[in-house]
Amino acid sequence: MRPSTPYNVQPLRTNDQALMEGLLTLFGEAFEDRPTYNGNRPSAAYYEKLLGSDYFIALVALKGNEVVGGLAAYELKKFEQERSEVYIYDLAVAAGHRREGIATALIQVLRQMAAARGAYVVFVQADLGDDPAIALYTKLGVREDVLHFDIAVSNQNHS
């Protein structure tokens, strides 16, 4: 029998705004991008609406009251069939808590939630050179080599 893990994975609910703040702090540190994740935090009303929605999923791994890992995902309803996909937008584990199975545990909980929602797949992107993420996702899924493009929402060049 496997010993119990020293962390607890849980989904965030509408009233878990403090944990959402902890998750954003973790993402800012793990991705070395504090301005994006900590510079202009949403309001409490925004968090309440987001965490109460049926399309956003946030999971945290807690050791005591400390957020040591987490992920943010979106359920994407498909149009060609009555099913959905779940996209992992961000996933991180605090530097001092890596190699403890936290990322895998987060993904396993998400897989269960996705199945309960009727999703047929969970998918995620990894950056070239992010070898730990690529190794994790390779262990759990099938790799597809695709190109990713960011398209501006408006044409900033009005010549």
C-alpha positions as CSV (number, residue, x, y, z in Angstrom):
1,M,0.0,0.0,0.0
2,R,1.3,3.4,-1.0
3,P,1.8,5.8,2.0
4,S,-0.5,8.8,2.2
5,T,0.8,11.9,0.4
6,P,1.8,15.0,2.4
7,Y,-0.4,17.2,0.2
8,N,-4.0,17.5,-0.6
9,V,-5.4,18.3,-4.1
10,Q,-8.7,20.2,-4.2
11,P,-10.7,22.1,-6.7
12,L,-11.3,25.8,-6.0
13,R,-14.9,26.9,-5.4
14,T,-16.5,30.3,-5.5
15,N,-15.5,31.2,-1.9
16,D,-11.8,30.1,-2.4
17,Q,-10.5,33.5,-3.5
18,A,-7.6,33.5,-1.0
19,L,-6.5,30.1,-2.5
20,M,-6.8,31.6,-6.0
21,E,-4.5,34.5,-4.9
22,G,-2.0,31.9,-3.6
23,L,-2.2,30.1,-7.0
24,L,-1.5,33.3,-8.9
25,T,1.5,34.0,-6.6
26,L,2.8,30.4,-7.3
27,F,2.4,30.9,-11.0
28,G,4.2,34.2,-10.9
29,E,7.2,32.7,-9.1
30,A,7.3,29.4,-11.0
31,F,7.1,31.0,-14.4
32,E,9.3,34.0,-13.4
33,D,6.6,36.3,-14.5
34,R,5.4,38.2,-11.5
35,P,4.0,41.2,-13.4
36,T,1.5,39.1,-15.3
37,Y,0.3,37.0,-12.4
38,N,0.7,39.6,-9.6
39,G,0.6,43.0,-11.2
40,N,-3.1,43.6,-11.8
41,R,-5.1,41.1,-9.8
42,P,-8.8,40.7,-10.6
43,S,-11.5,41.9,-8.2
44,A,-13.3,39.7,-5.7
45,A,-16.4,39.9,-7.9
46,Y,-14.3,38.7,-10.9
47,Y,-12.9,35.8,-8.9
48,E,-16.4,34.8,-7.7
49,K,-17.8,34.8,-11.2
50,L,-14.8,32.9,-12.7
51,L,-14.6,30.3,-9.9
52,G,-18.4,29.8,-10.1
53,S,-18.4,29.3,-13.8
54,D,-18.9,26.0,-15.6
55,Y,-16.0,26.5,-18.0
56,F,-13.0,27.3,-15.7
57,I,-11.3,24.7,-13.5
58,A,-8.7,25.6,-10.9
59,L,-7.0,23.0,-8.7
60,V,-4.5,23.5,-5.9
61,A,-2.2,21.2,-4.1
62,L,-1.9,22.2,-0.4
63,K,0.6,21.3,2.3
64,G,-1.2,22.6,5.3
65,N,-2.4,26.1,4.2
66,E,0.4,26.6,1.7
67,V,-0.3,26.3,-2.1
68,V,2.6,24.2,-3.4
69,G,1.1,23.3,-6.8
70,G,-1.8,24.1,-9.0
71,L,-3.3,24.2,-12.4
72,A,-5.8,26.3,-14.3
73,A,-7.8,24.7,-17.1
74,Y,-10.8,25.5,-19.4
75,E,-13.5,23.2,-20.6
76,L,-14.1,23.8,-24.3
77,K,-17.5,22.7,-25.5
78,K,-17.3,21.2,-29.0
79,F,-19.7,22.0,-31.8
80,E,-19.3,18.9,-34.0
81,Q,-20.4,16.5,-31.3
82,E,-21.9,16.7,-27.8
83,R,-18.7,16.5,-25.9
84,S,-15.9,18.7,-24.7
85,E,-12.1,19.0,-24.3
86,V,-10.3,20.3,-21.3
87,Y,-7.3,22.5,-21.9
88,I,-4.6,22.9,-19.2
89,Y,-3.7,26.5,-19.5
90,D,-1.2,26.7,-16.6
91,L,0.4,24.1,-14.3
92,A,3.1,24.7,-11.8
93,V,4.7,23.2,-8.7
94,A,6.7,25.3,-6.2
95,A,10.5,24.8,-6.7
96,G,10.9,23.3,-3.2
97,H,8.2,20.7,-3.8
98,R,9.0,19.3,-7.2
99,R,9.6,15.6,-7.8
100,E,7.0,14.7,-5.2
101,G,4.3,13.6,-7.7
102,I,2.3,16.8,-7.2
103,A,1.9,17.6,-10.9
104,T,0.9,14.1,-11.8
105,A,-1.7,14.1,-8.9
106,L,-3.1,17.4,-10.2
107,I,-3.5,16.0,-13.7
108,Q,-5.1,12.8,-12.3
109,V,-7.7,14.8,-10.4
110,L,-8.4,16.9,-13.5
111,R,-8.8,13.7,-15.6
112,Q,-11.4,12.5,-13.2
113,M,-13.2,15.9,-13.3
114,A,-13.0,15.9,-17.1
115,A,-14.6,12.5,-17.3
116,A,-17.4,13.5,-15.0
117,R,-18.1,16.5,-17.3
118,G,-18.2,14.2,-20.3
119,A,-15.0,15.4,-21.8
120,Y,-13.2,13.1,-24.2
121,V,-9.6,14.4,-23.8
122,V,-7.4,16.7,-21.7
123,F,-4.7,18.5,-23.6
124,V,-1.8,20.7,-22.8
125,Q,1.0,22.6,-24.5
126,A,4.7,22.5,-23.5
127,D,7.4,24.9,-24.6
128,L,10.4,23.5,-26.4
129,G,13.2,23.3,-23.9
130,D,10.9,22.7,-21.0
131,D,12.2,19.2,-20.5
132,P,10.6,18.4,-17.2
133,A,7.1,19.3,-18.5
134,I,7.7,17.4,-21.7
135,A,8.8,14.3,-19.8
136,L,5.7,14.6,-17.5
137,Y,3.3,15.0,-20.4
138,T,5.0,12.2,-22.4
139,K,4.5,9.9,-19.5
140,L,0.8,10.7,-19.3
141,G,-0.3,11.2,-22.9
142,V,0.4,11.1,-26.6
143,R,2.7,13.8,-28.1
144,E,1.5,15.8,-31.1
145,D,3.9,18.3,-32.8
146,V,1.9,21.4,-33.6
147,L,2.6,25.1,-34.2
148,H,1.1,27.7,-32.0
149,F,0.3,31.2,-33.2
150,D,-0.8,34.3,-31.2
151,I,-3.0,36.6,-33.3
152,A,-3.7,40.1,-32.0
153,V,-7.3,40.9,-31.4
154,S,-7.1,44.1,-33.4
155,N,-4.9,45.5,-36.1
156,Q,-2.6,47.9,-34.3
157,N,-1.0,49.1,-37.5
158,H,-3.4,51.5,-39.1
159,S,-1.3,52.6,-42.1
